[in-house]
Amino acid sequence: MARISLVIPAYNEDRYLPRLLDTVDAARARFAERGGTVEVIVADNLSTDATARIAAERGCRVVPVTTRNIGAVRNGGARAATGEIVAWVDADHRIHPDTFVAVDELMRSDRVVGGSSGATLERWSLGLALTYAIMVPMVWITGFDTGVVFCRRADFEAIGGYDERWKVAEDVMWLVALRRYGKARGQKLVRARTIKVIASTRKFDEHGDWHYFGFFLRAPALFLSGGKMDKFLDKYWYKPTR
């Protein structure tokens, strides 16, 4: 049984997956020097490109997930995991070489219920920097971050995994549930800021470096309309090709 199971949700990621796996291999090698083991699970969400083939050729376990919902994809990969610790990372990220070493060390404390690494961006511009700056206070206030997120597999199962009713923000809701679960046992969430991922800016490349500000202006009307919000989310996150 592996010490850590890394779950990578993936839909048509043959462009980004190889570069992520290059960084995963480097981090696995560093962890192996300390006797640690990692299994890598690619939760393939009906990809129509070479995602599954690339994952298999690179030694990953490929777990098919047919429900087009990111929470379901995260859950599907985690439920196939055998590691004591489960971690998740998006397919367009690149992880730090010390990722598994740091996660292992943090999770050896019985005062930690789980955590996240945080992220930096692969490129910067004024629009990207201001968007990033808007997010930072929320991270400080909540203690919730993105990047590589992790917890014990037993605790993942205890809180019921990711809430599949959410099309987006499922990661935030999951951290809320995990923090509540840990707090009841005297445990806390941590931010492993020394192992930040490098996150892709592909949404900004596609929609423009200032597009989040347009979304903020439109968000109230979209939320109130209900159906329009669903259509927007389907187009932005779940469109057939990307």
C-alpha positions as CSV (number, residue, x, y, z in Angstrom):
1,M,0.0,0.0,0.0
2,A,1.3,3.4,-0.9
3,R,1.8,6.1,1.7
4,I,0.3,8.8,-0.6
5,S,-2.3,8.5,-3.4
6,L,-2.2,11.4,-5.8
7,V,-5.5,11.9,-7.7
8,I,-5.5,13.9,-11.0
9,P,-8.9,14.7,-12.4
10,A,-8.7,14.9,-16.1
11,Y,-10.8,15.7,-19.2
12,N,-9.0,16.0,-22.5
13,E,-5.7,16.9,-20.8
14,D,-3.2,15.4,-23.3
15,R,-1.6,18.8,-23.7
16,Y,-1.0,19.4,-20.0
17,L,-0.8,16.0,-18.4
18,P,2.8,15.1,-19.5
19,R,4.3,18.2,-18.0
20,L,2.5,17.6,-14.7
21,L,3.7,14.0,-14.7
22,D,7.3,15.1,-15.2
23,T,7.1,17.1,-12.0
24,V,5.3,14.2,-10.2
25,D,8.1,11.8,-11.2
26,A,10.6,14.2,-9.8
27,A,8.7,14.6,-6.5
28,R,8.2,10.8,-6.3
29,A,11.9,10.2,-6.7
30,R,12.7,12.7,-3.9
31,F,10.1,11.0,-1.6
32,A,11.5,7.5,-2.5
33,E,14.9,8.6,-1.2
34,R,13.2,8.7,2.2
35,G,11.5,5.4,1.7
36,G,8.1,6.9,0.7
37,T,5.8,5.5,-1.9
38,V,3.2,7.3,-4.1
39,E,0.5,5.9,-6.4
40,V,-0.8,8.2,-9.1
41,I,-4.4,7.9,-10.2
42,V,-5.8,9.7,-13.2
43,A,-9.5,10.0,-12.9
44,D,-10.5,10.2,-16.6
45,N,-13.8,12.0,-17.2
46,L,-14.8,10.8,-20.7
47,S,-11.7,12.2,-22.4
48,T,-11.8,12.0,-26.2
49,D,-8.1,12.6,-26.7
50,A,-5.0,10.7,-25.6
51,T,-5.3,11.5,-21.9
52,A,-6.0,7.9,-20.8
53,R,-3.3,6.5,-23.1
54,I,-0.7,8.9,-21.9
55,A,-1.6,8.3,-18.2
56,A,-1.3,4.5,-18.7
57,E,2.0,4.7,-20.5
58,R,3.4,6.9,-17.7
59,G,2.5,4.2,-15.1
60,C,-0.6,5.9,-13.7
61,R,-3.7,4.0,-12.7
62,V,-6.5,5.2,-15.0
63,V,-9.9,5.3,-13.3
64,P,-12.9,6.1,-15.7
65,V,-15.5,8.5,-14.3
66,T,-18.5,9.0,-16.4
67,T,-20.4,11.8,-14.5
68,R,-19.5,15.2,-15.8
69,N,-19.1,16.9,-12.5
70,I,-15.7,17.8,-10.9
71,G,-16.7,16.6,-7.5
72,A,-17.7,13.2,-8.9
73,V,-14.3,13.0,-10.7
74,R,-12.4,13.9,-7.5
75,N,-14.4,11.3,-5.6
76,G,-14.0,8.6,-8.2
77,G,-10.3,8.9,-8.1
78,A,-10.1,9.0,-4.3
79,R,-12.4,6.0,-3.9
80,A,-9.9,3.9,-5.9
81,A,-7.0,5.1,-3.8
82,T,-5.1,2.7,-1.5
83,G,-2.8,5.3,0.2
84,E,-3.0,6.3,3.8
85,I,-3.1,9.9,2.5
86,V,-5.0,11.2,-0.5
87,A,-4.0,14.3,-2.4
88,W,-5.5,16.0,-5.4
89,V,-4.0,18.2,-8.0
90,D,-5.4,19.6,-11.3
91,A,-4.0,18.3,-14.5
92,D,-2.8,21.7,-15.7
93,H,-0.6,22.3,-12.6
94,R,3.0,21.5,-12.0
95,I,4.0,20.4,-8.5
96,H,7.0,21.2,-6.4
97,P,9.8,18.6,-6.0
98,D,9.3,18.5,-2.2
99,T,5.5,18.0,-2.4
100,F,5.3,14.5,-1.1
101,V,8.0,14.9,1.5
102,A,6.2,18.0,2.9
103,V,2.8,16.4,2.8
104,D,4.1,13.3,4.6
105,E,5.8,15.3,7.3
106,L,2.7,17.4,7.9
107,M,0.4,14.5,8.1
108,R,2.5,12.7,10.7
109,S,1.1,15.2,13.2
110,D,-2.1,14.1,14.9
111,R,-3.0,17.8,15.2
112,V,-3.3,18.2,11.4
113,V,-6.5,17.1,9.6
114,G,-5.3,18.1,6.1
115,G,-4.3,21.1,4.1
116,S,-3.3,22.6,0.8
117,S,-0.1,24.0,-0.9
118,G,-1.3,27.2,-2.5
119,A,-0.3,28.2,-6.0
120,T,1.6,30.7,-8.1
121,L,1.0,31.4,-11.8
122,E,3.0,30.4,-14.8
123,R,2.9,33.9,-16.2
124,W,2.0,37.3,-14.9
125,S,0.5,40.5,-16.2
126,L,-1.3,43.5,-14.5
127,G,-4.7,41.8,-15.0
128,L,-3.5,38.5,-13.5
129,A,-1.7,40.2,-10.6
130,L,-4.8,42.2,-9.7
131,T,-7.0,39.0,-10.0
132,Y,-4.5,37.1,-7.7
133,A,-4.5,40.0,-5.3
134,I,-8.3,39.9,-4.9
135,M,-8.1,36.2,-4.0
136,V,-5.3,36.6,-1.4
137,P,-7.4,38.2,1.4
138,M,-10.0,35.4,1.2
139,V,-7.2,32.8,1.6
140,W,-5.9,34.7,4.7
141,I,-9.4,35.0,6.2
142,T,-10.5,31.4,5.6
143,G,-7.2,29.5,5.6
144,F,-8.5,27.7,2.5
145,D,-6.1,27.5,-0.4
146,T,-5.7,25.7,-3.7
147,G,-2.9,23.7,-5.4
148,V,-2.3,20.3,-4.0
149,V,-4.9,19.5,-1.3
150,F,-4.6,16.5,1.0
151,C,-6.0,14.6,3.9
152,R,-6.0,11.1,5.4
153,R,-8.1,8.7,3.3
154,A,-10.0,7.6,6.4
155,D,-11.0,11.2,7.0
156,F,-12.0,11.7,3.4
157,E,-14.4,8.7,3.7
158,A,-15.7,10.0,7.1
159,I,-16.9,13.3,5.7
160,G,-18.4,11.7,2.6
161,G,-15.9,13.1,0.0
162,Y,-16.7,16.0,-2.3
163,D,-20.3,17.3,-2.5
164,E,-21.4,16.4,-6.0
165,R,-24.2,18.9,-6.0
166,W,-21.7,21.7,-6.7
167,K,-20.6,22.4,-10.2
168,V,-17.9,24.8,-9.0
169,A,-16.5,25.7,-5.5
170,E,-16.7,22.0,-4.6
171,D,-13.1,22.3,-3.3
172,V,-14.1,25.1,-1.0
173,M,-17.1,23.3,0.4
174,W,-14.9,20.2,0.9
175,L,-12.4,22.2,2.9
176,V,-15.3,23.6,5.0
177,A,-16.4,20.1,5.8
178,L,-12.9,18.9,6.5
179,R,-12.1,21.8,8.8
180,R,-15.3,21.2,10.7
181,Y,-14.5,17.6,11.1
182,G,-11.0,18.3,12.3
183,K,-12.0,21.0,14.7
184,A,-14.3,18.6,16.5
185,R,-11.2,16.5,17.2
186,G,-8.8,19.3,18.0
187,Q,-7.1,19.3,14.5
188,K,-6.5,22.1,12.1
189,L,-6.1,22.7,8.4
190,V,-2.6,23.8,7.3
191,R,-1.2,25.8,4.4
192,A,2.0,24.2,3.0
193,R,3.3,27.4,1.4
194,T,6.8,26.1,0.7
195,I,5.5,23.6,-2.0
196,K,3.2,25.9,-4.1
197,V,2.1,24.5,-7.4
198,I,2.7,26.4,-10.7
199,A,-0.8,26.8,-12.0
200,S,-1.7,27.1,-15.7
201,T,-3.2,30.4,-16.9
202,R,-5.1,28.8,-19.7
203,K,-8.5,30.3,-18.8
204,F,-6.9,33.7,-18.9
205,D,-5.2,32.8,-22.2
206,E,-8.6,31.9,-23.6
207,H,-10.8,34.6,-22.1
208,G,-8.3,37.5,-21.5
209,D,-6.3,38.5,-18.5
210,W,-9.1,40.8,-17.2
211,H,-12.0,38.5,-17.7
212,Y,-12.6,37.7,-14.0
213,F,-13.5,41.4,-13.4
214,G,-16.2,41.1,-16.0
215,F,-17.5,37.9,-14.3
216,F,-17.6,39.7,-10.9
217,L,-19.8,42.4,-12.5
218,R,-22.1,39.8,-14.1
219,A,-22.2,37.4,-11.2
220,P,-25.2,38.9,-9.3
221,A,-27.4,38.8,-12.4
222,L,-26.2,35.3,-13.3
223,F,-26.9,34.0,-9.7
224,L,-30.4,35.5,-9.7
225,S,-31.3,34.1,-13.1
226,G,-30.4,30.5,-12.1
227,G,-30.6,29.0,-15.5
228,K,-28.2,31.5,-17.0
229,M,-25.7,30.6,-14.3
230,D,-25.9,26.9,-15.2
231,K,-25.4,27.7,-18.8
232,F,-22.4,29.9,-18.0
233,L,-20.8,27.2,-15.8
234,D,-21.4,24.5,-18.4
235,K,-19.7,26.7,-21.1
236,Y,-16.8,27.9,-18.9
237,W,-16.0,24.6,-17.0
238,Y,-17.7,21.7,-18.7
239,K,-17.7,22.5,-22.4
240,P,-17.0,19.4,-24.7
241,T,-13.5,20.4,-25.7
242,R,-10.8,22.5,-24.1
